[in-house]
Amino acid sequence: MSVSVVILNWNGKKYLEKFLPFLQESVLDMPEVDIVVADNGSEDGSLKLMKDKFPEITTLSFDKNYGFAGGYNRALKELQSDYFVLLNSDVEVTKDWLRVLYDYMERNSSVAACQPKILSYYKRNFFEYAGACGGFIDKYGYPFCRGRIFGVVEEDFGQYDDIKDVFWATGACLMIRSKDYWEAGGLDEEFFAHQEEIDLCWRLKSRGRRIVCNPQSVVYHIGGGTLDAENPRKIYFNFRNNLLMLYKNLPQRSLRRVFNVRFYLDNLAAFWYFITGKFKNMKAITDARTEFRKMQSSFVAKRDENILKSVRSTFTEISQNSILYEYYIKRNRKFSQLVRDDEIFVDEEHAVKQEDDNKKDG
């Protein structure tokens, strides 16, 4: 089975120069693996670096920045591998990181995609923000991870070292079957950047496929290489794309209720930025909601397709509580504190029963 490890690069010359040798060394004993760098219109000399220092690596060059989703879709269309690995340029891999993921996927055909444990490059005993040890969402669509809730990142003591089904796997390091990738429609290019991997994983989960975090594989991620968490542009994309994702994937019975709640929560977040003097961040949220309303009609067909192809809409990996309530009111800042409450996640037996009830109602 062939594997393509694909790095989508945008002005990441310093990361390519630093981390590509680690990647090459890690797959020396895996002849089925090909490394590809897809350049998303870089202007920092990345292509010259690839030609001069890494001529043996396949390089694809795009005429402009198509974003995370568009760049990857264009790159992966050029490849015929059985597996794709989406890998950020600012990731340092470890010796057997890919072997572990590959062997696991080969043994578990029901798994469409998986991620390793993501640790911080600079604080190596802590999880990294983007994906940590596997992603979840709450009932209102807010993402969180084993090892990271909002801005609080946990130290890694091995507390999440069990292989676990998750709701989403991070695009910082994502191994996915090419067949599943294309059958689910790939990454949504209208997202441009941020939360497109959660949207893809939701579609895969809805179609009966599994998403897994395998912490026996470990990588170290610098993170924040393009935009920091408080950057207004990042806030804009996160709020807009989260609403688009919810609209595309929520079952009809939940859609109005969730959007009614999100109207108040999003405006509360904008108000908080206003009273703290972060006016650009406030405007990013209001602009995101405005843009979502403009784009909503163009997503009707995508929503209809997702609902039509879904075989389930209830998931054990969606928290039945509000993560905002858990974090700000109950002061639960660690994933392990959340799961002490048996009712925060629906158990599998209840999920199946609820799914059957939904089918009867629908």
Sequence and secondary structure as in RCSB ss.txt:
>XXXX:A:sequence
MSVSVVILNWNGKKYLEKFLPFLQESVLDMPEVDIVVADNGSEDGSLKLMKDKFPEITTLSFDKNYGFAGGYNRA
LKELQSDYFVLLNSDVEVTKDWLRVLYDYMERNSSVAACQPKILSYYKRNFFEYAGACGGFIDKYGYPFCRGRIF
GVVEEDFGQYDDIKDVFWATGACLMIRSKDYWEAGGLDEEFFAHQEEIDLCWRLKSRGRRIVCNPQSVVYHIGGG
TLDAENPRKIYFNFRNNLLMLYKNLPQRSLRRVFNVRFYLDNLAAFWYFITGKFKNMKAITDARTEFRKMQSSFV
AKRDENILKSVRSTFTEISQNSILYEYYIKRNRKFSQLVRDDEIFVDEEHAVKQEDDNKKDG
>XXXX:A:secstr
  EEEEEEESS HHHHHHHHHHHHHHTTT TTEEEEEEE S  SSHHHHHHHH TTSEEEE SS  HHHHHHHHH
HTT   SEEEEE TTEEE TTHHHHHHHHHHH TTEEEEEEEEEESSSTTBB TTTTT EEEETT  EEETTEET
TEE B SSTT S EE SB  TTEEEEEHHHHHHTT S GGG SSSHHHHHHHHHHHTT EEEEEEEEEEEE   S
S  TT HHHHHHHHHHHHHHHHHHS HHHHHHHHHHHHHHHHHHHHHHHHTT HHHHHHHHHHHHHHHHHGGGGH
HHHHHHHHH S    TTEESS HHIIIIIS   SHHHHTTSTTSB  HHHHHHHHHHHHHH 
